[in-house]
């Protein structure tokens, strides 16, 4: 089954007026988080996982689609009542920053009232130092950054990033976004237990996010759900 470039969540928890965009090749990600249900081997690519089950769609793409192809799929699937276009997929969307910048600009030119959003692990600053400025200039409205830890040691154990100095770059990226015109959220996976990682309460996560300058209402706590 060919993976979808645009899709919608079937769960009643999520509003129906959000169109999700996937441009991630082979579930690519800069992290290898212990809690993630992302398929990691070819044998897992056609098996059910939590995210694709919610989406009701296969999201495996052999190749990241072109800007033109993504825009065609958006045009074919967008509804009059859609209020948001969100770049997510299963992996890290900001690997494709250059494409996303161009797509956002064209979306804003054609649909100026629709909100644009990206969900990311925030390690992009390790690759593009001016990522925040590029996203802001393109017209990105909202960003949700997966933080998941309160210090570098715990982050490295939990997220197993493939990028050097991932945590420090993540923190710098969060602060860049806070100081921009992009509405900035951070998220944490809660109730995930692992013998090698210190268990943190919701209050500890909230306290750390507040120390970075995140508004309390912009802190997302997501309860861990075991992979299928």
C-alpha positions, 0 to 999 in steps of 0.5 A: 500500500502506497503511503499518503502525503496528506491525511486526517486523523479518524479519532474523535479526539482530533478536530476534523478540520485539520489537514496533515501533511507527510513528506518524510522519506522512510520514516526518517528521524534524527532521534530514536526515542525509546517511547516512539512507535515508529517502525525501525526496520523493513520488517516493521514497515507494513505492521500496525503502529499507534500513529498510523492506526490513529491516522487510518493511513499508511505513511511510509514513503519511498521518497520525499515528495516534491513541493509541487506534489505536496501542493497538488495533494493539499489542493485535492484534499483541502476542505472549505471548513479546514482551519489548519494544515499541520506538517507531522508524518511519522518521523522528523518533518524539519529534515525537509526545512527547505521544502516546508518553507516553500510549501508554507509560503505558497499555502499562505499566498493561496489560503491566507487565513488557514493556520500552519503548524509543525510538530518537531523534535526541535533538533533542526538548529543542529543542521540549520542555524537560522531555522526559526527565522526562515520559518517565521519569515515563511509565515509559520503560525505554530510549532510544537516541540517534543522536549521530553526531558529536563536535562541533557543526560536524560534526553540522551538516554531517552531520545538517543539522538543521532545529532551531536549536542542535540539537547543544547541545540534543542533548548536554543531552538525553543528559545529562538521560537519563543522570541519569534512570532511563532506560537510555541508549545513544548510537549512531554511524554508522561508516565513512561518508565525505563530502568535506566531513566529517572522517572519525572512527574508532570510537575517537574516537566512543567517547572522546566518548561516554565523556566525556559519561558514557555507559557503554562497553557502551551505545555502539552503533557501526553500520556505514554501509550505502549506500542502496538 
